[in-house]
Amino acid sequence: MLFRSPFTTTRFAPVQGATVSYAGTPPPPRLEDLELSSDNGSWSPAPFNQPNRFVVHADGKVENEENLCKVLHGVRNHPKLHNPATFEVEYAKAGEFIVNVSGVSGYGGANLRVFVDERQVLAKDFPDEDKVTDTLTQFNGRYAVPVPAGRHAVRVVNEGNDWVYVSYTLPGCRQRTDPGVQVYGLANGSTTPGQVAAIVWLKNERCTWYLHNRGVDAGTIPPTLVALDGIPGGPYEVEWWDTATGKPGERVPATAADGRLTLAAPAFAGDVAAKVWRTGK
């Protein structure tokens, strides 16, 4: 049978719901780095331009994250915007808290102070020693402080003249029990035998340029079950594709029921794709 892809005759739309679970016995929870950054940043009064406290939960969710700010204001040029950030974090084992600096004001410089449970553990000055007002980049880098195991309050403060751009890395502070797969799918609701009813792309969320550039191994996603919502009930056939070689693998049967189709995905490292055909009424 010729399996057709009706891109010119049917309307594909994004799959609205997808869940991923392990196909076999789930492995033990894993600890991953938590990256915290924000697009917030201004030189006007705002909820993020004041002292804020952020509670970091074991699953990586952060209370008050909407008020995280990439601009850490100092105490002289814009004293009313001074916005130290305090993070309440549970460390499963002794580790680090990292402040990533990506620019310092050329209008007076800044500094960085980090406190763990109100004990200062880092003090770095970022002086502006010329008359040029361009953003200073010589201080860019990762500034790490040790944090003991247990629950702690980490406070990050700029007590300098002006602003510094920051983001944060909390190594090993995100506990994961899910496979870590991103799902992108298109479906057309087709019930015509022989037509492509859906196309799916699965991506290992750790397979990113940022982590690759830092030499972080993305690892391998074990076999998973991917449940897609909004698929008409009935029989289907699934063909998995190797995205690196552009070659298809074997076709396997699948059945949708109650508007949900579950695909048995093979193990993969970076990403894998699938075509889903309707095979009968």
N, C-alpha and C positions, 0 to 999 in steps of 0.2 A: 504494500500500500504506500502511496506517495503521501507524505505528511507535509501539509502546506502551512506557510506562515502568512496569515491574512492581514498584513499590515495596511494594505490599501482598501480593504473592504470592511474591517471591523475597527472599533475604537478601543484601544488599550488604555487602561487607567491604573495608577499605582495601587498595589495591594494594600488595603487599609489596616490589616492586622496580621502579625506574624509572631510566633513564639518559638523559641529554640530550647531544646533539652537534650541531655545526653542519651544516646541510644542504649548504652549499657549502664553498669554500675557507676554512679558519679564518683569522680576522684575527690580526694580531700580538698577543702577550701584552699585557695591559693592567695597569697598576699602580693599585691601589685602596688606600684608607685601611684600616688594621687597627684595629678597636675592641676593646680588652681591658677587660673588667669582670668582676666576680665577686659572687656572693651570700655568699661566705665572710666572716665577721666575728664575732668574739666577744671576750670579756674573760676568757678562760680559756686555758690552754696548749693549743696545737694546732699541727699541722705548718705551717699558714699564719701562725702568730704567732711566727715566727722568721725570720732572714735567709734569703731564697730567691733563686735565680738562674733566669732563664727564657731559653731559647734560642729565638729567633724565626726560623723558616725562611721561605724565599722564598714558599712557597705559603700562608703565614699560619698554619701549624700552630705551636703553642708547646709546647715541652718543659716539663713540670712545671706546666702551666697549672692543674691541680687545686689547687695551693697558692697561687694568686693570691688576694689579700685586698683587700676594699674598705675595710678599716680599717687605716690606717697609724698604728701606735702610736708614741708619743713615748718619752722616756727617764726621766720622773720618776714619773708616777702609776702606770704599769704597766711598769717597766723590764724585767721578765722576758718581756714580750710584744713588745719592740722588734723590728720586722720590716722593715728596709730591703729594697727589691726591686731587683735588678739584671737588666737586659735586654741580652742579646747580640743585636745587630741588624745586618743588612747593608743599607746604604742604596745603592740603584742610582745615586742622585745626591744632592747636598746637599739636606737637608730639615730637618724639625723633629721633636721628640718633645714630646708635649703631655700634661701632667697635668691632669685635670679634677677640680676640687675641688667637692664638693657638701655640705659641712657640716664644722664644726669644733667640738670639744668646748667646752661652756660651763663646764667644770670646770678651767680653767687655760689654754685655748687650745692652740696648736700652732705648728709652722712647717714649711716645705718647703725642702729642699735637693736640688738635682739636680747630679750629676757626670757628665761625659762623659770616659771614660778617666781617671777619678780627678781630673779638673780641674773644680773647681766652676764652674758656669755660671749657677746661679740660687740666690738666697737670699731667701725671703719669710717674714716673720713674721706670725703670725695671733694677736695678743694678745687675751686675755680681760680687758676693762677695766671690767667691772661685776660686781655680786654676784649677778646672775641666772644660773641654770645652764642655761637653754635653749640648744639648739644654735645656734651662730653661723652666720649665712648671708651676712653682708656680704662674706666673702672668697670666695664661690662664683665660679667662672669657669674659664677655660682658661689654663694657665700653660705657655707654649711656650719651648723652648730650641732653638738651632740645632745641627744635627748634620752634619758633613761627609760626603761620599760615602765609601763603604767600610764596613768592619766595625768596630763600636764597642760598648763596654760603657757603658750608661746606668744609673746608680744613683740611685734615688729614696729619700730619707731624711727622716724627721721627727725632728728633734733637740729638739723642744719638750716642753712639759709633758705633754700628753695627745694624744688621737687626732685624725685628720682623715680624712674620707671621700674616696676617690680612685677614679678609673678612668683609662684611658690611651688616647690616640689616636696612632697611628703613621702619618702621612700617606705614601701611596705605598709602603708596605712590604709589600703583599700582591700577588704576581704571579698573575694569573689567565689560564688558557688555556681555561676552559670558558665556556659562554654565560651562566652566572649565573641559572639558572631553577630555581625551586622547583616541584615536581610534587606535586599532591594528587589521588588517584584512588580511585574505588570501583568494584568489579566484582562480578558475581554468578555468573560461570561459565556463563551461559546460552548454549545452542546452539539456542534456538528462533528461527527466522526471524521478523523483525519486532519482536523485543523489544530494549529497551535492555540492552546487556551491560556497559557501563561508562560512567561520567561522569568527566571529567578537568578539572582546573583548573590552569593554568600561571600562575605569578606571577614577574614581574621582581623579583628579590630586593633590588634597589636602590630599589624603589618602596615606601618606608616613611615613616611619619609623621615619624620622627626626621630622616631626610635631607631630606624635603620642608620641614620646619620650618627647616632650615639653608640652604635655597635650593639644594640639590644636585639637578642634573638627573639623573633616573633613566636617561635614554637609551632607545634602542630595541633590543629583542632581535631579531636578524635571523632569517630562517627557520631552524628547527631540526628535528631528528629526535628524537622522544620514544619510547623503547622501553619498553613495559610488560610485566612478567613475570606469569605465571599466567593468561594468556588462552588459552582453548581454541583449537586450530587451526581454520582455516576462513575464509570470506569475511565481511567487515564493511563497513560504510559509516560514515564519520565526518562529522559536521556541526559546524563551528566556529561559536562564538557570540561576538558583540561584547558584552562585559559592561557596557560603558558605555551602549549603546542597548537592550540586551536583545533584539537581533535576530539571527537565525541567518544564516550565510553559505551557501556552496555545500556540497553533500555530495560527498565524494570516496571512492572505494573503497580498501580496505586489506585485507591478508591476514595472518592470524596463522599462524606456523609454529613448531614446537618450543616451544610455550608462551609465545611472545613476539609481541606486536603492536607494530609501529612506525608511529607517526603522523607525518605531515609537517605541522608546525605553521607557520602564517603568521607574518610579522613582527608584533610587537606592542610597545606601550610599557609599560603597567601590568600588565595580565593578559588572559587569554583562556581560554575554556572550550570543551569539546567533549562531544558525545554520541556514543556508539559503538553502532551497531546490528548485530545479527547478521542477515545477509542470506540465508544458505543453510546447508545441512548440510555 
